[in-house]
Amino acid sequence: MASLKKLAGETIWYGLSNIAAKLLNQILTPIITYILKSPRQVADLGDFSVLYACISFVNVVYTYGLETAYFRFAAGGTDQRKLFQTTFSSILVSTAVLSALLIGFSVPIANFVGLDSHPEYITWCVLFIAVDTLAAIPFAMLRQEGRPRKYAFVRVSGITVNIFCTLFFIAWSPGYVAAHAGSSYAQWYHTNTNAGFLLLPNLAGSVVTFLLLYREWGSYRFGFDKALWRKVIAYSSPMIIVGLGGMVNETIDRIMLRKLLPVDSEHERMAVAIYSNNYKLAIFITLFIQAFRMSAEPFFFSQAADKDAPKTYARVMKWFVITLCSAFLFTSLFLDGWKYFIGPSYRAGLGVVPILLAANVALGIYYNLSVWYKITDKMYLGTIITLIGAAITLVLNFAFIPTYGMYACAWATLAAYGSMMVISYFMGQRYFPVPYNVRKLLAYLAVMLLLFFAEQGVMYLTGIILIRLLAGAGLMLLFILLVINAEKKELQGMPLIGKWIR
């Protein structure tokens, strides 16, 4: 129980920091989508979405799994100072080399992603990735040492700078430029697009984040232990394939949507922007998944030697699934309200939101299941699972995007994550058996879907928003009561809420 309390406490802190960061960032979504509403502006936002998808891929190569390796070797008793010196030196050299190469090829890369007239955007992307990468090991140190408060402060500070700069470029600058058309700033402003004005704030936020981590990296001196480095790289290198496969599942659909839709360039870019911004409505699931991952990796490694670890992992899974189901329902049952977080120009894609929510439920369960190949050092099996998911994503998107557009992207994402979840469960039970209560987990998932379809029935019968929202509130309350009834005994033993259940 003590270990679960520790995990819950750290998840709350990481969750609060990510929730604060995401909610602050989420404030930008309605602002941006309400301001950037003309077809050309929507298309610009599509360019930014494609750029961000590319950034996600490159970021995997830059970090090459060193964060996970850091947790693995720190939990194994390796001297943490030596581990930090070695991993940070490695990532510093590789970042410098990769950045020089990508900046050197910025023009052909810009041509590939459809930004022929702005190759400098590729340079900005590379600088953003490089600074973000250098912050990865200091952040891993904070997580390993159980310092979520510092982690939260740094994360939220970086996001705040990002938001301030975005508002400066998108909301304030157009009025200033119109009033000072002859100024040098106005001339520079007119030579750029909204994609660039969304990219620069990300770079500024990353720089501030890295500087705030100075106490973690300030005493660093170059040098590393070759023997330790070889072990770390042997463990982490498969994570490149795992990470790239994961990015195929998470972001390749934006790039393929841009390339495969049988429409003109501007409508392709608009479709990417609409799909990407509707994806953001899955925020409540992605928030918890991200917060859980931040605390779970070091927790799972630290618990691996405990004889009761499998039972602990099973309990974690149960409450994790309950939380995912709650997040799914909280979003899908009140979609009539959440849709106002994006501008009217982007609401044509609302139909993909429940599909993407279900996909993220499967992804969250997969992340929880994946502990088995990390703590048993069978990363190659995790690689195989990820590649299977990536293959499903690529094949389904290639086959169906020309006909079904963004809906093909959403269903392909669900199919990929669902397959990975199922495969990981059966393989994990072979190599590291965990006594998951599968019947109860499936029951919760089934109830989640039944309540969702009940709400869909209400939406079919009436267009009155108030009735829909009241029905959603009733169904949400029903799920909560079902959980309380099913988990009453365990809830009674929990602090704070236990006395209310009694």
C-alpha positions in Angstrom: 0.0 0.0 0.0 2.8 2.4 0.8 4.3 1.9 -2.7 1.0 2.6 -4.3 0.6 5.8 -2.2 4.0 6.9 -3.4 3.0 6.2 -7.1 -0.3 8.0 -6.6 1.3 10.9 -4.9 3.9 11.4 -7.6 1.3 10.8 -10.4 -0.7 13.6 -8.8 2.3 15.9 -8.9 3.3 15.0 -12.4 -0.4 15.1 -13.3 -0.8 18.5 -11.8 2.2 19.8 -13.7 1.0 18.3 -16.9 -2.6 19.3 -16.3 -1.5 22.8 -15.6 0.8 22.8 -18.6 -1.8 21.2 -20.9 -4.6 23.4 -19.6 -2.5 26.5 -20.1 -1.7 25.2 -23.5 -5.3 24.3 -24.1 -6.2 27.9 -23.6 -4.3 28.5 -26.8 -6.5 26.1 -28.8 -9.7 28.2 -28.7 -7.7 31.4 -29.0 -5.8 30.1 -32.1 -8.7 28.4 -33.7 -11.1 31.3 -33.2 -8.5 33.8 -34.5 -7.1 31.7 -37.4 -10.4 31.0 -39.1 -10.0 31.9 -42.7 -9.1 29.1 -45.2 -5.5 30.4 -45.6 -5.0 30.6 -41.8 -6.5 27.2 -41.2 -4.0 25.9 -43.8 -1.2 27.6 -42.0 -2.2 25.7 -38.9 -2.1 22.5 -40.9 1.5 23.3 -41.9 2.4 23.7 -38.2 0.7 20.3 -37.4 2.8 18.6 -40.0 6.0 20.3 -38.7 5.1 19.1 -35.2 4.6 15.6 -36.5 8.0 15.6 -38.1 9.5 17.0 -34.8 8.1 14.0 -32.9 9.9 11.6 -35.2 13.2 13.4 -35.1 13.0 13.8 -31.3 13.0 9.9 -30.9 16.3 9.7 -32.8 17.8 12.6 -30.8 17.0 11.0 -27.4 17.5 7.3 -28.5 15.9 5.9 -25.3 18.4 7.4 -22.8 15.6 8.5 -20.4 14.4 4.9 -19.9 17.9 3.6 -19.8 18.7 6.2 -17.1 15.9 4.8 -14.9 16.9 1.3 -15.6 20.6 1.7 -14.5 19.9 4.1 -11.7 17.5 1.5 -10.2 20.2 -1.1 -10.7 22.6 0.6 -8.3 24.8 2.4 -10.8 26.5 5.5 -9.4 24.1 8.3 -10.4 26.7 10.9 -10.9 28.7 8.7 -13.2 25.4 7.8 -15.0 24.5 11.4 -15.5 27.9 12.4 -16.8 27.9 9.5 -19.3 24.4 9.9 -20.6 24.5 13.7 -20.8 27.9 13.6 -22.6 26.5 11.1 -25.1 23.4 13.1 -25.8 25.4 16.4 -26.1 27.6 15.0 -28.8 24.9 13.3 -30.8 22.7 16.4 -30.6 25.4 18.6 -32.0 26.1 16.1 -34.9 22.4 15.5 -35.8 21.6 19.2 -35.6 24.5 20.1 -38.0 23.3 17.5 -40.5 19.6 18.5 -40.4 20.4 22.2 -40.7 22.6 21.4 -43.7 19.7 19.7 -45.4 17.1 22.2 -44.4 16.1 23.1 -48.0 15.3 19.6 -49.2 13.5 18.9 -45.9 11.4 22.0 -46.3 10.5 21.0 -49.9 9.4 17.6 -48.6 7.0 19.0 -46.0 5.6 21.6 -48.3 7.4 24.6 -46.9 9.5 25.5 -49.9 9.6 29.2 -49.3 10.5 28.9 -45.6 13.5 26.6 -45.1 14.4 28.6 -42.0 11.5 27.0 -40.3 13.4 23.7 -40.4 16.4 25.4 -38.7 14.0 26.7 -36.0 12.6 23.2 -35.6 16.1 21.7 -35.2 17.1 24.2 -32.5 13.8 23.5 -30.7 14.5 19.8 -30.8 18.1 20.2 -29.7 17.3 22.3 -26.6 14.5 20.0 -25.7 16.8 17.0 -26.0 19.4 18.5 -23.7 16.8 18.9 -21.1 15.8 15.2 -21.2 18.5 13.8 -18.9 18.1 16.6 -16.3 14.3 15.9 -16.3 15.0 12.2 -15.9 17.2 13.0 -12.9 14.4 14.9 -11.3 12.0 12.0 -11.9 14.4 9.4 -10.6 15.2 11.4 -7.5 11.4 11.8 -6.8 11.4 15.6 -7.1 8.1 16.2 -8.9 7.7 19.7 -7.4 10.7 21.0 -9.3 9.6 19.1 -12.3 6.2 20.8 -12.2 7.6 24.3 -11.7 10.0 23.9 -14.7 7.4 22.4 -17.0 4.7 25.0 -16.2 7.2 27.9 -16.6 8.2 26.7 -20.0 4.6 26.4 -21.2 3.8 29.9 -19.8 6.6 31.4 -21.9 5.3 29.5 -24.9 1.8 30.9 -24.3 2.9 34.4 -23.8 5.0 34.4 -27.0 2.2 32.8 -29.0 -0.3 35.5 -27.9 2.3 38.1 -28.8 2.6 36.8 -32.4 -0.9 35.7 -33.1 -3.2 38.0 -31.1 -1.2 41.3 -30.5 1.2 41.6 -33.5 -1.5 41.8 -36.3 -2.9 45.0 -34.8 0.6 46.5 -34.2 1.7 45.6 -37.7 -1.4 47.2 -39.2 -0.8 50.4 -37.3 3.0 50.5 -38.0 3.2 49.1 -41.5 6.5 50.8 -42.2 8.4 49.4 -39.2 11.1 46.8 -39.6 9.1 44.4 -37.4 6.1 44.7 -39.7 8.3 43.9 -42.7 9.7 40.9 -41.0 6.2 39.8 -39.8 4.9 39.9 -43.4 7.7 37.6 -44.6 6.5 34.8 -42.3 3.4 32.7 -41.8 1.4 31.6 -38.8 3.2 28.3 -38.8 6.4 30.1 -38.0 4.7 32.3 -35.4 3.5 29.1 -33.6 7.0 27.5 -33.9 9.1 30.3 -32.4 7.2 30.3 -29.0 7.9 26.6 -28.7 11.6 27.3 -29.1 11.5 30.1 -26.5 9.7 27.9 -24.0 12.3 25.2 -24.5 15.2 27.6 -23.9 13.6 28.8 -20.7 13.0 25.3 -19.5 16.6 24.3 -20.1 17.9 27.3 -18.3 15.6 26.6 -15.3 17.3 23.2 -15.1 20.7 24.8 -14.5 21.1 23.3 -11.0 20.8 19.8 -12.6 23.3 20.3 -15.4 25.4 23.3 -14.3 28.1 21.2 -12.6 28.4 18.9 -15.6 31.9 18.4 -17.0 32.4 16.4 -20.2 33.5 12.8 -19.8 32.0 9.4 -19.7 32.6 5.9 -18.6 33.1 3.8 -21.8 32.1 0.5 -20.2 28.9 2.0 -18.7 28.1 3.8 -22.0 28.3 0.6 -24.0 25.8 -1.1 -21.5 23.5 1.9 -21.6 23.5 2.1 -25.4 23.0 -1.7 -25.7 19.9 -1.3 -23.6 18.5 2.0 -25.1 19.2 1.5 -28.8 16.1 -0.7 -29.4 14.1 2.2 -28.0 14.9 4.1 -31.2 12.9 1.5 -33.2 10.2 1.4 -30.4 10.0 5.2 -30.4 9.9 5.6 -34.2 7.2 2.9 -34.3 5.3 4.8 -31.6 5.6 8.0 -33.5 4.3 6.3 -36.7 1.2 5.4 -34.6 0.9 8.8 -33.0 1.7 11.3 -35.8 2.3 9.7 -39.2 -1.4 10.1 -39.9 -1.0 13.9 -40.2 1.7 13.5 -42.8 -0.1 10.8 -44.7 -3.4 12.8 -44.6 -1.5 15.7 -46.2 0.0 13.5 -48.9 -2.8 11.1 -49.7 -6.1 13.2 -49.7 -7.2 13.6 -53.4 -7.8 17.3 -53.0 -5.8 20.5 -53.7 -2.9 21.6 -51.4 -4.9 24.1 -49.4 -7.7 21.7 -48.6 -5.1 19.0 -47.6 -3.5 21.5 -45.2 -7.0 22.5 -43.8 -7.9 18.8 -43.3 -4.7 18.3 -41.2 -5.5 21.3 -39.1 -9.1 20.2 -38.4 -8.0 16.6 -37.5 -5.1 17.8 -35.3 -7.3 20.2 -33.3 -10.1 17.7 -32.8 -7.4 15.3 -31.6 -6.7 17.8 -28.8 -10.2 17.2 -27.4 -8.9 13.8 -26.1 -6.9 15.9 -23.6 -8.3 14.3 -20.4 -7.1 10.9 -21.4 -3.7 12.0 -22.7 -3.1 14.1 -19.6 -3.4 11.2 -17.3 -1.5 8.8 -19.5 1.4 11.3 -19.7 1.3 11.9 -15.9 1.2 8.2 -15.2 4.2 7.5 -17.6 6.2 10.2 -15.8 6.0 8.5 -12.5 5.4 4.8 -13.5 8.7 4.1 -15.2 10.9 4.8 -12.2 8.3 3.2 -9.9 8.0 0.0 -11.9 11.8 -0.4 -12.0 12.1 0.2 -8.3 9.4 -2.3 -7.4 10.6 -5.1 -9.8 12.7 -6.9 -7.2 9.8 -7.1 -4.7 8.1 -10.5 -4.4 4.7 -8.8 -4.4 5.5 -6.7 -7.5 3.0 -8.6 -9.8 0.1 -8.0 -7.4 1.1 -4.3 -7.1 1.1 -4.0 -10.9 -2.3 -5.6 -11.1 -3.8 -3.2 -8.6 -2.2 -0.3 -10.5 -3.8 -1.5 -13.7 -7.3 -1.8 -12.2 -7.3 1.8 -11.0 -5.6 3.0 -14.1 -8.4 1.5 -16.3 -11.0 3.0 -14.1 -9.4 6.4 -14.5 -9.1 6.0 -18.3 -12.8 5.0 -18.5 -13.8 8.0 -16.5 -11.7 10.3 -18.7 -13.3 8.7 -21.8 -16.8 9.3 -20.5 -16.0 12.8 -19.2 -15.1 13.8 -22.7 -17.4 11.8 -24.9 -20.6 12.4 -22.8 -20.2 16.1 -22.8 -18.9 16.6 -26.4 -21.6 19.1 -27.0 -19.9 21.4 -24.5 -16.2 20.5 -25.3 -16.7 21.4 -29.0 -16.7 25.1 -28.1 -13.0 24.8 -27.2 -12.3 24.8 -30.9 -13.4 27.4 -33.4 -16.4 26.8 -35.8 -14.0 26.4 -38.7 -12.6 23.2 -37.2 -15.7 21.4 -35.9 -16.2 19.4 -39.1 -14.0 16.8 -37.5 -15.9 16.2 -34.2 -16.9 12.7 -35.3 -13.3 11.4 -34.9 -13.1 12.4 -31.3 -14.8 9.3 -29.7 -12.7 7.0 -31.9 -9.5 8.8 -30.8 -10.6 8.6 -27.2 -11.1 4.9 -27.5 -7.7 4.6 -29.2 -6.0 6.5 -26.3 -7.7 4.2 -23.7 -6.1 1.2 -25.5 -2.8 3.1 -25.6 -2.9 3.8 -21.9 -3.5 0.2 -21.1 -0.6 -0.8 -23.4 1.7 1.6 -21.6 0.8 -0.1 -18.3 1.2 -3.6 -19.8 4.6 -2.7 -21.3 6.3 -2.9 -18.0 7.1 -6.6 -18.6 9.6 -6.1 -21.4 11.3 -3.2 -19.8 12.0 -4.9 -16.4 12.9 -8.3 -18.0 15.3 -6.6 -20.5 13.4 -8.0 -23.5 13.2 -4.7 -25.3 13.4 -6.5 -28.7 10.0 -7.9 -28.0 8.6 -4.5 -27.3 10.2 -3.4 -30.6 8.3 -6.2 -32.4 5.0 -5.2 -30.9 5.5 -1.5 -31.8 6.5 -2.5 -35.4 3.3 -4.5 -35.7 1.3 -1.5 -34.6 3.2 0.8 -37.0 2.5 -1.6 -39.9 -1.2 -1.6 -39.1 -1.2 2.2 -39.0 0.7 2.5 -42.3 -1.4 -0.1 -44.2 -4.8 1.2 -43.1 -4.0 4.8 -43.6 -2.5 4.2 -47.1 -5.6 2.1 -48.1 -8.4 4.2 -46.7 -7.3 7.9 -46.4 -8.1 8.6 -50.1 -11.7 7.5 -49.5 -12.4 8.3 -45.8 -9.9 11.0 -45.0 -9.5 11.8 -41.3 -11.8 9.0 -40.3 -9.4 6.5 -41.7 -6.7 8.1 -39.6 -8.8 7.7 -36.4 -9.8 4.1 -37.0 -6.3 3.1 -38.0 -5.1 4.6 -34.7 -7.6 2.6 -32.8 -6.8 -0.6 -34.7 -3.0 -0.2 -34.1 -3.3 0.6 -30.3 -5.9 -2.1 -29.8 -3.7 -4.7 -31.4 -0.6 -3.7 -29.5 -2.6 -3.9 -26.2 -3.8 -7.4 -26.9 -0.4 -8.7 -28.1 1.4 -7.1 -25.2 -1.0 -8.7 -22.7 -0.5 -12.3 -24.0 3.3 -11.9 -24.5 3.7 -10.3 -21.0 1.8 -13.1 -19.3 4.3 -15.5 -20.8 7.5 -13.7 -19.7 6.3 -11.8 -16.6 2.9 -13.1 -15.3 0.8 -10.5 -13.6 -2.5 -11.5 -12.0 -4.7 -8.9 -13.7 -8.4 -9.3 -13.0 -9.2 -9.5 -16.7 -12.9 -10.0 -16.2 -13.3 -6.9 -14.1 -11.2 -4.8 -16.5 -13.2 -6.0 -19.5 -16.4 -5.3 -17.5 -15.4 -1.7 -16.9 -14.5 -1.2 -20.6 -17.8 -2.7 -21.6 -19.8 -0.5 -19.3 -17.9 2.5 -20.6 -18.9 1.7 -24.2 -22.5 0.9 -23.2 -22.9 4.3 -21.5 -21.3 6.0 -24.5 -23.8 4.4 -26.9 -26.6 5.3 -24.6 -25.6 8.9 -24.9 -25.4 8.5 -28.7 -29.0 7.3 -28.6 -30.0 10.4 -26.7 -28.2 12.6 -29.2 -30.1 10.8 -32.0 -33.5 11.4 -30.4 -33.0 15.1 -29.5 -31.1 18.1 -30.6 -31.7 20.0 -27.4 -28.3 20.6 -25.9 -29.5 20.9 -22.3 -31.2 17.5 -22.4 -28.0 15.9 -23.9 -25.8 17.4 -21.2 -28.2 16.3 -18.4 -28.2 12.8 -19.9 -24.4 12.8 -20.0 -24.3 13.9 -16.4 -26.7 11.1 -15.4 -24.6 8.5 -17.2 -21.4 9.8 -15.7 -22.9 9.6 -12.2 -24.1 6.1 -12.9 -20.5 5.0 -13.8 -19.1 6.6 -10.6 -21.8 4.8 -8.5 -21.0 1.5 -10.2 -17.3 1.9 -9.4 -18.0 2.8 -5.8 -20.2 -0.3 -5.5 -17.7 -2.6 -7.1 -14.6 -1.3 -5.3 -16.3 -0.3 -2.0 -14.1 -2.4 0.3 -10.9 -1.1 -1.2 -12.1 2.5 -1.3 -13.0 2.4 2.4 -9.4 1.8 3.3 -8.2 4.8 1.3 -7.3 8.1 3.0 -9.6 11.1 2.5 -12.3 9.4 0.5 -12.6 6.3 2.7 -14.7 8.0 5.4 -17.2 9.2 2.8 -17.5 5.6 1.4 -18.1 4.2 4.8 
